[in-house]
Amino acid sequence: MKNIFNFNTGTHNFWPIYNAVTKFYPIGLRRDENSILFEYPGLKELENIVVDIIHKKNHFYQSWLKFQDELSNKLNKASRGSTMGQAPSLSIDIFLEKTETERFVINKNCA
């Protein structure tokens, strides 16, 4: 069965999300060695944005960490940055729930 992106435009306006995703990610291109995926201009632009944010310390602190703190405050949940330069991405863990007993700790996170 083929997955097809679909939504009711009368009740849900997902066009901004769809347009943001397709700007950076080529919908329908395979990730094999013969693919033109890595030549996609949006993917190259996204890579430049992520590398720029991670490697320019002031930019990282003023943009991503500020967003991380604002998100944590808005949700009223603790958070931990999980951005790693070795695998360029911008990521955060939000701690939704924590259960502790004498023998274990269970954290319910949203990444």
C-alpha positions, 0 to 999 in steps of 0.5 A: 500500500502506498502512503499518500500525504493528505489533509482536509484543507477546510479544517487543517491548514498543513500547507506551511508545514508541508512547504517547509519540509519539501523546501529542505527534503526531497519527497520521493527520492531514495537514499541509495547510492545512485540517488540524486538525494544529496544533490538536492539544493534544499538539503545542502542549504539545510546542512549549511544552516545546521553546521553554521548554528552548531559551529558558531558558538554565539549563534548556537547560544543565541538561537538554539539554546534560547529556543530550547529554554523558551520551549522548556519554560512554555511546557513547564518541563525540564529539558536537556540539549542533545545536539551533537557535532559528530552527527549534525542536528539540533535536538532536545530531550523534554522530560515528560514524566519521571518515576523513581523507586529504590531499584530503578528510575523511569524517564518518559522523554520526548525527543 
